[in-house]
């Protein structure tokens, strides 16, 4: 008999009653485990619980799988014959479980697999008590057949029972065990429980107590005896003998020694045969199940498709009817509301105008004297200047030189210069051969003569070509030829609008001067378009002047003006959000408290809303000096995403659809000074319905300390703008670094190059070996990105010096190849030929009269060329003297196209920094341009039929835009371009005739954009003097 043991192992085949016996011993005080650590009960297989630890069951299960077995595939299985490593791993896994059990004596452990694995447990335990559950094997087989474990034959289940019991008895041979009858536990539970308790006590299990009789009777249910032995499947002789031996052991008063039990050496062979048959049957069942599943799935799909079609048909019909009825009711309601609202607003407007008249006159008087004095001063200055000019003209006309040159001027008018083509050609050649003046400036001088002294050149071929280009219909550079707007025209436009959207103007106010705030409010009140509301939030202003002005505004009685005073200062973002809460309009406009709107601003916006239903609208703007003078007019590009990532050019006047604003969120804290930029970045992330009105609708006042006065007035705005841009890039999923740009409040988005793509650099040339050598050498010596190849395309060179240079370059670097193209010069055809021999994913077209300046030129182009939405990337090119030769191409100047920012110093910002910032354009020069191979092939390359020499780059770019791609100009790709040193200029009649044909082709092929105007330029800017606005626009403001 064991002494003070605390370990009880309950052994038995599946469905042998081990769960009921475990529960009974548990009622006697044996610890089985925390409830959460036990297997959950099964609703049919074991509704009262298994009373098995999950961790032990899982460890046993994993061990059997690791050794190629399962609870029901056990032929030839012996635990002690399994791999030592697997045994060690199992014991390591069980050891902490045993430690936990030993901490709760006495404890009981059960799992049917213990019958198989008992030899592996013995080294982990100290004198455990073994309890063996005994049940009629026929009932065990019947219970397994009815359970969830799967379909088996009765013969196989009986053999499996025999395997489990023989494995247990073999492991316990010579040891003591308590045999418990499941049958007697159900029929006489109290007596059997007493027998179990006494036997366990006698075996030395300490800490147990007799089970509570009521608990036992409540737990033991005779219905647990659900399965009866299967009569048509008798036990084998060995099985019957084993069952009889077990029943004898259960009749003993207590534990017995395990010995002299019947054995069956052929049990493993029987199991092996059954397992083969079971696997075959399972395979057939699985195949049949798969076939049935396929058929069932096909039928379900057909039924689902039919059901969806029926539902869709009914839904569409109902939806159509509902939409029609809803639209009718909505239209009727909207019309009634609109009619009543218009009548009410007109009455309110008339009342407000009458009440505000005197106030407006008083406010104007505040500035009237100063403004009048300023005008008088300007008039006096102009009068003095006119008198000076008139005096100069009078002196010149009375001079001796003027009188002596009179006959020559008369002769020039009567006998203008007439030259033969040969003489004209010789003159042009001599003129262009002059040193000390750049070729571009020589051309500019010729054009100046054509414009200023046509009496001298009007019979030259050059002048005739000049005139032909002037005859081309160009978009007008001055859309303000007639007064912009007046009351009569405005009323006509408003009456014709099919709807009149309400526009809410949001104005945060803080310590602004009274005069500027009143003028800002007045600019809204004076709008031609009456359907607006002004939402003012005072950010707890401390300035008495500001508070007085707010009281004056409230006293106006204009119900369209809504105001709220914040109890504490929230900053610009919080104050703007407070003003937003007052807004009820369909669109939200942003107005600073010291700026002004033009009288037609909201009317222009309303027309675009009705016509296009945009999500974002912005206009051109200018700045107001404190004396009222209009300066720094910003005539903007249509939506230009890359320029917007470089600078907040949208700025004023910005209007956003209220529903769109709700989807992106209000102003955010942490971006003060750049809160508008942050908002607009978020607005443009989720919509491409962005509309630009190319008219000045907003006056940004320049006062001391404002950003309008100087971009350095608020230094923190640049850092705030950078942070807003970084977050926007992250939301857009753009892998890049955001850096500060060359000026305050400008930025550079440096995109990460994906992979290491090959760039093929194509350089057409003929002779001029020094140019070619300088070009190629600069690439090899100054290029940071190294995965490129250079294809020099020789268009008929024969000079020994050229051939020697070719050989030297190829020997110098294996990436240099020379292709021969022996045909008349055709720039388009030469490059198309070169692309067929290029290996790169990206193609860079480069003139031979260029030289690299900055080492990042190639990767700064590649970072944009890799973008799937980009078709062409252009570079910044400088003349030899450092002035700008190319900073983008504008469509329209010269009748077709012209270079932007020509002749400006190389580091000049250009018009609103456009020469020095990444942006989108309609075209770039192919003196240095990169395009992807797939785009080049999609468009069929360059036009080598109609555009052999000129405009082929512009044509390609415009076709790229038609295909939906962007053109990117990057100033960070910096090279010298000596411009046509190889081929010269259009200085012969033949060249000029060809050039004229190319001009006519471009005018016909791209008539639409020439008529409409370049979207990346502005109709308010001059086509003859690029990026210069019409200075007289301010006089036509309403």
Residue pairs with C-beta under 8 A, 6 or more apart in sequence:
1 202
1 203
1 204
2 127
2 129
2 176
2 203
2 204
2 205
3 204
4 204
4 206
5 106
5 126
5 127
5 128
5 129
5 203
5 204
5 205
5 206
6 102
6 105
6 106
6 107
6 205
6 206
6 207
7 101
7 102
7 106
7 107
7 109
7 125
7 126
7 127
7 128
7 129
8 25
8 30
8 106
8 107
8 108
8 109
8 128
8 129
8 131
8 200
8 205
9 108
9 109
9 110
9 114
9 118
9 121
9 125
9 128
9 129
9 130
9 131
10 18
10 21
10 22
10 25
10 108
10 109
10 110
10 114
10 131
10 133
11 18
11 110
11 114
11 115
11 118
11 130
11 131
11 132
11 133
11 168
11 177
12 18
12 21
12 110
12 112
12 115
12 132
12 133
12 134
12 135
12 164
12 168
13 112
13 115
13 133
13 135
13 140
13 160
13 161
13 164
13 165
14 71
14 112
14 140
14 144
14 149
14 164
15 135
15 139
15 140
15 143
15 144
15 147
15 227
16 112
16 133
16 134
16 135
16 140
16 161
16 182
17 133
17 135
17 180
17 182
17 185
18 110
18 112
18 133
19 46
19 48
19 49
19 50
19 51
19 52
19 110
20 48
20 182
20 185
20 186
20 219
20 220
20 224
21 131
21 133
21 180
21 182
21 185
21 196
22 32
22 51
22 52
22 108
22 110
23 48
23 49
23 51
23 219
24 185
24 189
24 193
24 196
24 211
24 216
24 219
24 220
25 108
25 131
25 196
25 200
25 208
26 32
26 51
26 108
27 211
27 212
27 215
27 216
27 219
28 193
28 196
28 197
28 200
28 208
28 209
28 210
28 211
29 106
29 207
29 208
29 209
30 106
30 107
30 108
30 205
30 208
31 101
31 104
31 105
31 106
31 107
31 108
32 38
32 51
32 53
32 107
32 108
32 109
33 53
33 101
37 53
37 54
37 55
38 49
38 50
38 51
38 52
38 53
38 54
39 49
39 50
39 52
39 53
39 54
39 57
41 47
41 48
41 49
41 50
42 50
42 148
44 147
44 148
45 147
45 148
48 219
48 221
48 224
51 110
52 110
52 111
53 97
53 109
53 111
55 97
56 94
56 97
56 109
56 111
57 111
57 113
59 90
59 93
59 94
59 97
60 111
60 113
60 114
60 117
61 71
61 113
63 82
63 86
63 89
63 90
63 117
64 70
64 71
64 113
64 116
66 86
66 89
67 77
67 82
67 83
67 86
69 77
71 112
71 113
72 149
72 150
72 152
72 160
72 278
73 275
74 116
74 160
74 163
74 271
75 268
75 269
75 271
75 272
75 275
76 268
76 272
77 116
77 163
77 268
79 87
79 116
79 117
79 118
79 119
79 120
79 167
80 119
80 120
87 120
90 117
90 120
91 120
91 123
91 124
94 121
94 124
95 124
98 124
98 125
101 107
101 109
105 206
105 207
106 205
106 206
106 207
106 208
112 164
114 121
114 168
115 164
115 165
115 167
115 168
116 164
116 167
118 167
118 168
118 171
118 172
119 171
122 171
127 204
129 178
129 200
129 203
129 204
129 205
129 255
130 172
130 175
130 176
130 177
130 178
131 177
131 178
131 180
131 196
131 200
132 168
132 177
132 178
132 179
132 180
132 246
132 249
133 180
133 182
134 179
134 180
134 181
134 182
134 246
134 247
134 249
134 250
135 181
135 182
135 183
136 183
136 229
136 243
137 158
137 161
137 162
137 229
137 235
137 239
137 243
138 158
138 228
138 229
138 230
138 233
138 235
139 227
139 228
139 229
140 157
140 161
140 227
141 154
141 157
141 158
141 161
141 230
141 233
142 154
142 227
142 228
142 229
142 230
143 226
143 227
144 152
144 157
145 151
145 152
145 154
145 157
145 230
146 226
146 227
151 281
151 285
152 278
153 274
153 277
154 230
154 233
155 233
155 274
156 271
156 274
156 278
158 233
158 235
158 236
158 239
159 267
159 270
159 271
159 274
160 271
161 239
162 238
162 239
162 242
162 264
162 267
163 267
163 268
163 271
165 242
165 246
166 242
166 261
166 263
166 264
166 267
169 258
169 261
172 258
173 258
173 259
174 257
174 258
174 259
175 257
175 258
176 203
176 255
176 256
176 257
176 258
177 249
177 255
177 256
177 258
178 196
178 199
178 200
178 203
178 254
178 255
178 256
179 246
179 249
179 250
179 252
179 256
180 192
180 196
180 250
181 192
181 247
181 250
183 225
184 191
184 192
184 250
185 192
185 193
185 220
186 220
186 222
186 224
186 225
187 222
189 216
189 217
189 220
190 213
190 216
190 217
193 210
193 211
193 216
194 210
195 253
195 254
197 208
197 209
197 210
197 211
198 254
199 253
199 254
199 255
200 208
201 208
202 254
202 255
203 254
203 255
235 243
238 262
238 264
238 267
239 264
241 262
242 261
242 262
242 264
245 261
245 262
249 256
338 499
338 500
342 500
345 530
345 531
345 560
346 530
348 558
348 559
348 560
349 530
351 557
352 525
352 556
352 557
352 558
352 559
352 560
355 556
355 557
355 558
356 525
356 556
356 558
359 552
359 556
360 522
363 515
363 518
363 519
363 522
366 515
367 515
367 628
370 627
371 627
371 628
374 627
374 628
396 402
412 455
412 456
413 455
416 455
416 456
416 457
416 458
416 459
417 456
417 457
417 458
417 459
417 460
418 459
419 427
419 459
419 460
421 461
421 989
424 460
424 461
424 462
424 989
425 987
425 988
425 989
428 462
428 987
429 987
431 442
431 446
432 439
432 442
432 984
432 985
432 987
434 442
438 879
438 880
438 881
438 883
439 979
439 980
439 985
440 879
440 885
440 902
440 903
440 979
441 903
443 985
444 903
446 462
447 466
449 456
449 457
450 457
450 462
450 463
450 466
450 467
454 463
457 463
461 989
461 992
462 992
465 992
465 995
465 996
468 895
468 996
468 999
469 894
469 895
469 896
469 999
470 895
472 895
472 896
472 999
472 1003
472 1010
473 1010
473 1011
474 892
474 895
474 1010
474 1023
475 892
475 1010
475 1011
475 1012
475 1013
475 1019
475 1023
476 1019
477 1019
477 1020
477 1021
477 1022
477 1023
477 1024
477 1030
478 1020
478 1030
479 694
479 695
479 1019
479 1020
480 1020
480 1030
480 1032
480 1033
480 1036
482 1036
483 1036
483 1038
484 598
484 600
484 695
484 1036
484 1037
484 1038
485 528
485 599
485 600
485 603
485 1038
486 1038
487 528
490 528
490 529
490 600
490 603
491 528
493 603
493 607
494 500
494 528
494 529
494 530
494 603
494 606
497 606
497 607
497 610
498 610
499 610
500 531
500 606
501 531
501 585
501 586
501 587
501 606
501 609
501 610
502 531
502 532
502 533
502 584
502 585
502 586
502 587
503 529
503 531
503 532
503 533
503 585
503 586
503 587
503 588
503 589
503 602
503 605
503 606
503 609
503 655
504 532
504 533
504 534
504 535
504 582
504 583
504 584
504 585
504 587
504 588
504 589
504 658
505 524
505 532
505 533
505 534
505 535
505 589
505 590
505 591
505 597
506 535
506 576
506 579
506 580
506 583
506 588
506 589
506 590
506 591
507 520
507 521
507 534
507 535
507 536
507 537
507 579
507 591
507 592
507 593
508 537
508 539
508 572
508 575
508 576
508 578
508 579
508 592
508 593
509 517
509 536
509 537
509 538
509 539
509 541
509 546
509 550
509 575
509 593
510 538
510 539
510 540
510 541
510 546
510 569
510 572
510 575
510 593
511 541
511 542
511 543
511 546
512 541
512 543
512 546
512 549
512 593
512 594
513 545
513 546
513 594
513 703
514 545
514 546
514 548
514 549
516 593
516 594
516 701
516 703
517 546
517 549
517 550
517 553
517 593
517 594
518 549
518 552
518 553
519 596
520 591
520 592
520 593
520 594
520 595
520 596
521 534
521 536
521 553
521 561
523 596
523 597
523 598
523 599
523 699
524 532
524 534
524 591
524 597
525 556
525 558
526 599
527 597
527 599
527 600
527 601
527 602
527 603
528 599
528 600
528 602
528 603
528 1038
529 600
529 602
529 603
529 605
529 606
531 602
531 606
532 560
532 585
532 602
533 560
533 561
533 562
533 582
533 583
533 584
533 585
534 560
534 561
534 562
535 562
535 579
535 580
535 582
535 583
536 550
536 553
536 561
536 562
536 563
536 564
536 579
536 582
537 563
537 564
537 565
537 566
537 575
537 576
537 578
537 579
537 582
538 546
538 547
538 550
538 563
538 564
538 565
538 566
538 575
539 566
539 569
539 570
539 571
539 572
539 574
539 575
539 578
540 565
540 566
540 567
540 568
540 569
540 570
541 547
541 550
550 563
550 565
553 561
553 563
554 561
554 563
562 582
563 582
564 578
564 579
564 581
564 582
566 574
566 575
566 578
569 575
570 577
570 578
571 669
571 672
572 667
572 672
572 673
572 675
573 666
573 667
573 668
573 669
573 670
573 671
573 672
573 675
574 667
574 669
576 590
576 666
576 667
576 675
577 666
577 667
580 588
580 661
580 666
580 667
583 658
585 658
586 609
586 657
586 658
586 659
587 605
587 609
587 617
587 655
587 656
587 657
587 658
588 655
588 656
588 657
588 658
588 661
589 602
589 605
589 653
589 654
589 655
590 652
590 653
590 654
590 655
590 676
591 597
591 653
592 652
592 700
592 701
594 701
594 703
594 706
595 624
595 652
595 698
595 699
595 700
595 701
596 624
596 698
596 699
596 701
597 653
597 697
597 698
597 699
598 696
598 697
598 698
598 699
598 1037
598 1038
599 1037
599 1038
600 697
600 1038
601 619
601 653
601 697
601 698
604 619
604 693
604 695
604 697
605 617
605 619
605 653
605 655
605 693
605 697
608 614
608 617
608 691
608 693
609 617
612 689
612 691
613 689
614 657
614 689
614 690
614 691
615 656
615 657
615 660
615 683
615 687
615 689
615 690
616 650
616 654
616 655
616 656
616 657
616 660
616 680
616 683
616 684
616 687
616 689
616 690
616 691
617 654
617 655
617 656
617 690
617 691
617 692
617 693
618 636
618 650
618 651
618 652
618 653
618 654
618 655
618 690
618 691
618 692
618 693
619 636
619 652
619 653
619 692
619 693
619 694
619 695
619 696
619 697
619 698
620 633
620 634
620 635
620 636
620 693
620 694
620 695
620 696
620 697
620 698
620 1018
620 1020
621 633
621 634
621 636
621 651
621 652
621 653
621 696
621 697
621 698
621 699
621 700
622 630
622 631
622 632
622 633
622 634
622 696
622 698
622 699
622 700
622 1034
623 630
623 631
623 632
623 699
623 700
623 701
623 702
623 708
624 630
624 631
624 699
624 700
624 701
624 702
625 631
625 702
626 701
626 702
626 703
630 699
630 1033
630 1034
630 1037
631 702
633 696
633 1020
633 1029
633 1033
634 649
634 651
634 912
635 694
635 696
635 1018
635 1020
635 1021
635 1029
636 649
636 650
636 692
636 694
636 1018
637 643
637 649
637 692
637 919
637 920
637 1015
637 1016
637 1017
637 1018
638 692
638 694
638 1015
638 1016
639 684
639 688
639 690
639 692
640 649
640 919
640 920
640 1016
641 684
641 920
641 966
642 749
642 864
642 918
642 919
642 920
642 966
642 968
643 649
643 914
643 917
643 918
643 919
643 920
644 650
644 680
644 681
644 684
645 725
645 747
645 749
645 918
646 741
646 746
646 747
646 748
646 749
646 913
646 917
646 918
646 919
647 741
647 745
647 746
647 747
647 912
647 913
647 917
648 674
648 676
648 677
648 680
648 721
648 745
649 912
650 680
651 676
651 700
652 698
652 700
653 697
653 698
654 676
654 680
656 679
656 683
660 683
660 686
660 687
661 683
663 686
664 679
664 682
664 683
664 685
664 686
665 682
666 679
667 675
667 678
667 679
668 675
668 678
668 679
670 720
670 723
671 677
671 678
671 720
671 721
671 723
671 724
672 716
672 720
673 707
673 714
673 716
673 717
673 720
673 721
674 717
674 718
674 720
674 721
674 723
674 724
674 745
675 720
677 720
677 721
677 724
677 725
678 720
678 724
678 727
678 728
681 724
681 725
681 727
681 728
682 728
682 731
684 690
685 728
685 731
685 732
694 1018
694 1019
694 1020
695 1020
696 1020
696 1033
696 1037
700 708
701 708
702 708
702 709
703 709
705 713
705 714
706 713
707 713
707 714
707 717
707 745
711 717
711 743
711 744
711 745
712 744
715 744
717 744
717 745
718 740
718 744
718 745
721 745
721 747
722 738
722 740
722 747
725 738
725 747
725 749
726 738
729 736
729 738
729 749
734 749
734 751
735 751
735 752
735 754
736 749
736 750
736 751
736 752
737 749
737 750
737 752
738 747
738 748
738 749
738 750
739 747
739 748
739 749
739 750
740 746
740 747
740 748
741 747
741 748
741 913
741 916
741 917
742 909
742 913
742 916
742 917
743 909
743 913
743 916
746 913
746 916
746 917
748 918
748 972
749 918
750 863
751 863
751 864
751 866
751 867
752 863
753 785
753 859
753 862
753 863
753 866
754 866
756 787
757 787
757 840
757 841
757 842
757 862
757 866
758 787
758 788
758 789
758 839
758 840
758 841
758 842
759 785
759 787
759 788
759 789
759 840
759 841
759 842
759 843
759 844
759 858
759 862
759 930
760 788
760 789
760 791
760 834
760 835
760 838
760 839
760 840
760 842
760 843
760 844
761 779
761 788
761 789
761 790
761 791
761 844
761 846
762 791
762 793
762 831
762 834
762 835
762 838
762 843
762 844
762 845
762 846
763 772
763 775
763 776
763 790
763 791
763 792
763 793
763 846
763 847
763 848
764 793
764 795
764 821
764 827
764 830
764 831
764 834
764 847
764 848
765 771
765 772
765 792
765 793
765 794
765 795
765 797
765 848
765 982
766 794
766 795
766 796
766 797
766 825
766 982
767 797
767 798
767 799
767 802
767 982
768 802
768 848
768 849
768 981
768 982
769 799
769 801
769 802
769 804
769 805
769 806
770 805
771 848
771 849
771 978
771 981
771 982
772 792
772 802
772 805
772 806
772 809
772 848
773 805
773 808
773 809
774 851
775 846
775 847
775 848
775 849
775 850
775 851
776 790
776 792
776 809
776 816
778 851
778 852
779 788
779 790
779 852
780 790
780 812
780 813
780 816
781 852
782 852
782 853
782 854
782 855
782 857
783 852
783 855
783 857
783 858
784 855
784 856
784 858
784 859
785 858
785 859
785 862
788 815
788 840
788 844
788 858
789 815
789 816
789 817
789 838
789 839
789 840
790 813
790 815
790 816
790 817
791 817
791 818
791 819
791 834
791 837
791 838
792 806
792 809
792 816
792 817
792 818
792 819
792 848
793 818
793 819
793 821
793 830
793 831
793 833
793 834
794 802
794 806
794 818
794 819
794 820
794 821
795 821
795 822
795 823
795 825
795 830
796 821
796 822
796 823
797 803
797 806
806 818
809 816
809 818
810 816
810 817
810 818
817 837
819 833
819 834
819 837
821 829
821 830
821 833
821 834
823 829
825 948
825 949
825 983
826 944
826 948
826 949
827 942
827 948
827 949
827 952
828 941
828 942
828 943
828 944
828 947
828 948
828 952
829 942
829 944
829 948
831 845
831 926
831 941
831 942
832 941
832 942
832 944
835 843
835 933
835 936
835 941
838 933
840 933
841 932
841 933
842 862
842 865
842 866
842 930
842 931
842 932
842 933
843 930
843 931
843 932
843 933
843 936
844 858
844 861
844 928
844 929
844 930
845 926
845 928
845 929
845 930
845 931
845 953
846 927
846 928
847 926
847 927
847 928
847 977
847 982
848 982
849 977
849 978
849 979
849 980
849 981
849 982
850 877
850 927
850 928
850 975
850 976
850 977
850 978
851 975
851 976
852 975
853 878
853 974
853 975
853 976
854 972
854 973
854 974
856 972
856 973
857 875
857 972
857 973
857 974
857 975
858 973
860 970
860 972
860 973
861 873
861 875
861 930
861 970
861 973
862 930
864 870
864 873
864 918
864 930
864 968
864 970
865 873
865 930
865 931
865 932
866 932
867 966
869 965
869 966
870 965
870 966
870 967
870 968
871 931
871 932
871 935
871 957
871 960
871 961
871 963
871 965
871 966
871 967
872 924
872 929
872 930
872 931
872 935
872 956
872 957
872 960
872 965
872 967
872 968
873 924
873 929
873 930
873 931
873 967
873 968
873 969
873 970
873 973
874 886
874 888
874 889
874 921
874 924
874 925
874 928
874 929
874 967
874 968
874 969
874 970
874 973
875 886
875 924
875 928
875 929
875 969
875 970
875 973
875 974
875 975
876 884
876 886
876 887
876 906
876 915
876 969
876 970
876 971
876 972
876 973
876 974
876 975
877 884
877 885
877 886
877 887
877 925
877 927
877 928
877 974
877 975
877 976
877 977
878 884
878 885
878 906
878 974
878 975
878 976
878 977
879 885
879 903
879 976
879 977
879 978
879 979
880 976
880 978
882 905
882 906
883 903
883 904
883 905
883 906
884 899
884 901
884 902
884 903
884 904
884 905
884 906
884 908
884 910
884 915
885 899
885 902
885 977
885 979
886 899
886 900
886 924
886 925
886 927
886 977
887 899
887 900
887 901
887 904
887 910
887 914
887 915
887 969
887 971
888 899
888 900
888 901
888 914
888 919
888 921
888 923
888 924
888 969
889 897
889 898
889 899
889 900
889 921
889 922
889 923
889 924
889 925
889 953
889 954
889 957
890 897
890 898
890 899
890 900
890 921
890 922
890 923
890 1014
890 1016
890 1017
890 1026
891 897
891 922
891 923
891 954
891 958
891 1006
891 1009
891 1010
891 1013
891 1014
891 1017
892 898
892 1010
892 1013
892 1014
892 1017
892 1023
893 1023
893 1024
893 1026
894 1023
895 999
895 1003
896 951
896 954
896 999
896 1002
896 1003
896 1006
896 1010
897 923
897 951
897 954
897 1002
898 1026
899 925
900 910
900 914
900 915
900 921
900 1026
900 1027
901 908
901 910
901 911
901 914
901 915
901 1026
901 1027
902 1026
904 910
904 915
907 916
908 915
908 916
909 915
909 916
910 916
910 1027
911 1027
914 1027
915 971
916 971
917 971
918 968
918 969
918 970
918 971
918 972
919 968
919 969
919 1016
920 966
920 967
920 968
920 969
920 1016
921 967
921 968
921 969
921 1016
922 957
922 958
922 961
922 967
922 1009
922 1014
922 1015
922 1016
922 1017
923 953
923 954
923 957
923 958
923 967
924 953
924 957
924 967
924 969
925 953
926 952
926 953
926 956
927 977
927 979
928 973
928 975
928 977
929 953
931 956
931 960
935 960
935 963
935 965
938 963
939 956
939 959
939 960
939 963
942 952
942 953
942 955
942 956
943 952
943 955
943 956
944 952
946 997
946 998
946 1001
946 1005
947 955
947 998
947 1001
947 1002
948 994
948 998
949 991
949 994
949 995
949 998
950 986
950 995
950 998
950 999
951 998
951 999
951 1001
951 1002
954 1002
955 1002
955 1005
955 1006
957 967
958 1006
958 1009
960 967
961 967
985 991
986 992
986 995
1003 1010
1013 1019
1018 1029
1020 1029
1020 1030
1020 1033
1021 1027
1021 1028
1021 1029
1022 1028
1022 1029
1022 1030
